Amino acid sequence: MPRQSTRTAFKIATFRTMETSLPSLVVTGVSTGLGLATAQAFLGRGYRVFGSVRTPTDATRLQAELGPNFVPLVFDVTDAAAIAQAASVVERALGGQPLAGLINNAGIALGGPLLYQPIEVVRQHFEVNVLGLVQVTQAFLPLLGARPGFRGTPGRVINIGSVSGQVASPFMGAYVGSKFALEGLSATWRRELQLFGVKVVLIGLGVTKTPIWDKGIDLEPYRDTPYHGPAQRFVGFVNQTRNKGLTPEYVAGRLVKIMETPRPRLRYSIAPDMVRSWIVPRLIPARLLDWLLGRGIGLLPPKP
C-alpha cells in the first residue's frame, strides 16, 4: 500500500542560500548504498542534488551530512501524492531553470522460487521497481523539458536497471521481471521523448556491494519445498559474487560521466566481470545456459 504523503519541513529554507545557477538533478533512494554514493559524487562535481528518502529521520541525517547543496525529498515511490508534492518543491526551487537530470535508483530485490513466492511479494517488486519508477518519471519529466513551450537545454533520465533485465537468474524471478519491464519502458521513453530532446539512458548494473541485497533470500518459507537445497546453493553463489562486486563509489563515478557526456550511449553495462556475467550468458544458446545453471545449483531432474 502507498505510504501516507509526508509534508516535509525541509522545504526549503535552504533554497534561499543555495546558488540557483547550480545544475540540479533528482536522485531516488539516496538513504544508503548506490543512491547515497551517487548524491555524494554529483555534489562533489558542483551539482545541487534533490534526493528522495522515505523518512524524515533520514532526511535530517543526510541534510546534515551532505551539506547545503543537498535537498532531501521525503517520499515513497509508490505514493503518487507525495511524489507530486516533491515535484512542486523542486519546481519552485529551480526558479524557472531546467532540471538537468533524473536518476531512478530506488528499488527492491526479494528472492524466492516463483512457484511458491507470495503474490503480494511479487506485486511489491512491480509497484516499486516499475510503477513507482513510472510515477516518478512522469512527475519530473516536465522539469526536464518534456513540455510544450520549454526553453533551455533538455535534461536526461538515467534508469538504474540490471544485467538481470536481459539475463534471468533463478530464485529472483520477481526482480528479474521488473528489470525486464524496465528495459522496455526505457526504450519506449527514449523514442517518445525525442520529441522534446530529453535523452533516456539505461544502466545494466551487475553485482554491486549495496544494502539492496542485505535481506537476501529468506529461505525459511521454502524449507519444505523441493527448492530449498538449490536455493541454498544459489544464495552461496550470490554471496561469493557479491564480495567481488563493484563499489557504489565506482558506479557513481560512472554515472557522473554518463550524465555529463554530450552524446551518451543508449545502454551501459556496468559489471565486475563483463565476460562471465554479461557477454557469455547472452552469446551461448538459452538451452545450454539453462542446463549449466541447473547443473550448477541442482535444478536438473533426477535421472531415472
Protein Blocks (a to p, Z undefined) as FASTA:
>chain_A
ZZdddddfklopklmmpcfkbccdddehilgmjllmmmmmmmmnopacddddfbfklmmm
mmmmnojkbccddddfklmklmmmmmmmmmmmnnopacfbdcdfbccddeddfklgcfkl
mmmmmmmmmmmmmmmmmmmmmmnopaghiacjdddddddddfklmmccehilmmmmmmmm
mmmmmmmmmmmmmmnopacddddddddddfklmnmpafklmmmpcklmmmmmmmmmmmmm
mmmmccfklmmmmmmmmmmpmbacfbdcddfblmlmmmmmmmpcfklmmmmmmmmnopac
cdZZ
